[in-house]
């Protein structure tokens, strides 16, 4: 159950990162409210998952999901560049996430 909550927390991190971007520095009300709500949800689920998962594993997986997910949102929704170096970096992050999961099983 902790892993499911951790993945959900990571997905919520992607939501708040994206809505923070489109809030234009918290100058737009709706995206700003969504950002704050999803930040709280993401942190709460991370905290709950950390009750049973090791700190290093939980935090690494949470930030990794957020980083790679935000990277993909940037490419597919915001039109950011998908250079070979950026793609390699994302692959390395995902590899690290898989290794963290395998090491804590």
C-alpha positions in Angstrom: 0.0 0.0 0.0 2.9 2.4 0.8 4.2 2.0 -2.8 0.8 2.9 -4.3 0.6 6.0 -2.1 4.2 6.9 -3.0 3.5 6.7 -6.7 0.3 8.7 -6.2 2.3 11.3 -4.3 4.8 11.5 -7.2 1.9 11.9 -9.7 0.5 14.7 -7.5 4.0 16.3 -7.6 3.8 16.5 -11.4 0.4 18.2 -11.2 1.6 20.8 -8.8 4.8 21.5 -10.7 2.8 22.0 -13.9 0.1 24.2 -12.3 2.8 26.2 -10.6 4.3 26.9 -14.0 1.0 28.0 -15.5 0.2 30.1 -12.4 2.7 32.6 -13.7 4.4 33.1 -10.4 1.1 32.7 -8.4 -0.5 35.6 -10.3 -3.3 33.4 -11.7 -5.8 32.3 -9.0 -7.1 28.9 -10.2 -3.7 27.4 -11.1 -2.3 28.8 -7.8 -5.1 27.1 -5.8 -4.6 23.8 -7.6 -0.9 24.0 -7.0 -1.3 24.5 -3.2 -3.9 21.7 -2.9 -1.8 19.2 -4.8 1.4 20.2 -2.9 -0.4 19.4 0.3 -1.8 16.1 -1.0 1.6 15.1 -2.4 3.5 15.9 0.8 0.8 14.1 2.9 1.0 10.9 0.9 4.8 11.0 0.9 4.7 11.4 4.7 2.3 8.5 5.0 4.4 6.3 2.7 7.5 7.1 4.7 5.9 5.5 7.8 6.9 2.1 6.3 9.4 2.8 3.5 13.0 3.9 4.0 13.6 7.6 3.8 16.2 7.4 1.0 14.0 5.2 -1.1 10.8 7.0 -0.6 12.2 10.5 -1.2 14.3 9.4 -4.2 11.3 7.7 -5.9 9.0 10.6 -5.1 11.4 13.2 -6.5 12.2 10.9 -9.5 8.6 10.5 -10.5 8.1 14.2 -10.2 11.2 15.0 -12.1 10.6 12.6 -15.0 6.9 13.3 -15.1 7.5 17.1 -15.1 10.1 16.6 -17.8 7.5 14.7 -20.0 4.8 17.3 -19.3 7.3 20.0 -20.4 8.0 18.2 -23.7 4.4 17.1 -24.6 2.3 19.9 -23.1 4.6 22.9 -22.9 6.6 22.2 -26.1 10.0 22.2 -24.4 13.0 20.6 -26.3 13.6 16.9 -26.1 17.4 16.8 -26.8 19.3 13.6 -26.7 21.1 14.7 -23.5 17.8 15.4 -21.7 16.4 12.1 -22.8 19.5 10.3 -21.5 19.1 12.1 -18.2 15.5 11.0 -17.9 16.4 7.4 -18.7 19.1 7.5 -16.0 16.6 8.8 -13.5 14.1 6.0 -14.3 17.0 3.5 -14.0 17.8 4.8 -10.5 14.1 4.6 -9.5 14.0 1.0 -10.6 17.2 0.2 -8.7 15.8 1.9 -5.6 12.6 -0.1 -5.8 14.5 -3.4 -6.3 16.9 -2.6 -3.4 14.1 -2.1 -0.9 12.1 -5.2 -1.7 
